[in-house]
Amino acid sequence: MPGDVRLLVAGQAWDAWTSYDLDADYLTAADGWTVSARNPDAVQLATLVLGSPVQILVDTTPILTGTLERIESSRSLDAGHVISLSGRDLAGALVDASPGTAWAIPSLSLAAAAQKILAELAVPAVVLAAAEANVPRLILRPEPGESFWDVLVRYARKLRLGVWMDPVGVLHIDRPDYLSPPVAELVHATSLATAGGTNVMSIRYVDDITGRRSPVTVVGQSAGGGLFAASTVLVGAAIDPTLTVIRPALVDDGDINSVLEATDRARWEVARRQFEGKHLTVTVQGHLAMPGVPWSPGQMVQVRDELHGIIGPWWVRARRFSRSLSTGSTTELVLHPPNLYLPAV
């Protein structure tokens, strides 16, 4: 039936699930997946080799390309043979691996450096990047304890870009497309006249200012002086015009090389805190936003929530596909207002 999940492990298909949880989050470095099945046959079991390539599809649309990282097998009289498989997408290698002490990539664009890292780790992915990430001007050097993913994210942030691995194995260095057309309308009606139009199973709204700060001042340090030495300080500031209380914050960022970078960092800090403070969590039946289109991070949806007075486009940050014997197939969506996470300007 439409919206069915299928897993390919080294080309061998698995599709008779007792349960699964398939996560995808625009802000999570490596999306995880777990599936459970009963009484697998000998052919299926023979293909289960840790490190094998994995692809997960909804109908014929890929929703994850990754690696098999864990196998758990159990048997009981009531449940029979139950096998659970789990892993992450292709970004898992970048999260796990760290550059060596002498590692550096000089005079390349961030996009070219990312492709070089993928090749070094033998990750079968390609890079698709915004124009800013294709300008040769960076010398990538790791900080102690950083993973390859940490290095990419730190340098991407300097360009006001994000990093995300998509379901078909493309590493994006870009910003969300908040102008894309909505893939669906989520309706939560409360009046008797319109309640029949509700298409969500549950909805939860959070608006929280506890983590928000304004004004935010970012201080960078150029070579040759202390943090508060007047001749060496680089300062940038931003305010949150929607915050009704005064909550100043001072951020020390040693990666800042100019006042413009300090100001961009302050703006990013304000927008990030706004973004994290407001979201909707919505559960819907099935896995399709529209026929043939699975739910995916980065999509835009139209929201009409009469209970909380929310009408307009929201951005899908995360989704979780789940299945159990009691609830069937459901999708949990985490939505945010647009233009907060890495706005275009």
Sequence and secondary structure as in RCSB ss.txt:
>XXXX:A:sequence
MPGDVRLLVAGQAWDAWTSYDLDADYLTAADGWTVSARNPDAVQLATLVLGSPVQILVDTTPILTGTLERIESSR
SLDAGHVISLSGRDLAGALVDASPGTAWAIPSLSLAAAAQKILAELAVPAVVLAAAEANVPRLILRPEPGESFWD
VLVRYARKLRLGVWMDPVGVLHIDRPDYLSPPVAELVHATSLATAGGTNVMSIRYVDDITGRRSPVTVVGQSAGG
GLFAASTVLVGAAIDPTLTVIRPALVDDGDINSVLEATDRARWEVARRQFEGKHLTVTVQGHLAMPGVPWSPGQM
VQVRDELHGIIGPWWVRARRFSRSLSTGSTTELVLHPPNLYLPAV
>XXXX:A:secstr
 TT EEEEETTEEE  EEEEEEEEETT SS EEEEEEES  HHHHHT  TT EEEEEETTEEEEEEEEEEEEEEE
ETTTEEEEEEEEEETTHHHHH    TT  EEEE HHHHHHHHHHHTT   EEEE GGGGSS EEE   TT  HHH
HHHHHHHHTT EEEE TTSEEEEE   TTS  S EEEE  STTTGGG   SEEEEEE  TT  BSEEEEEE TTS
 TT TTTEEEEEE  TT  S B EEEE TT  SHHHHHHHHHHHHHHHHHHHEEEEEEEESSEEETTEE  TT E
EEEEETTTTEEEEEEEEEEEEEEETTTEEEEEEEEE TTSSS   
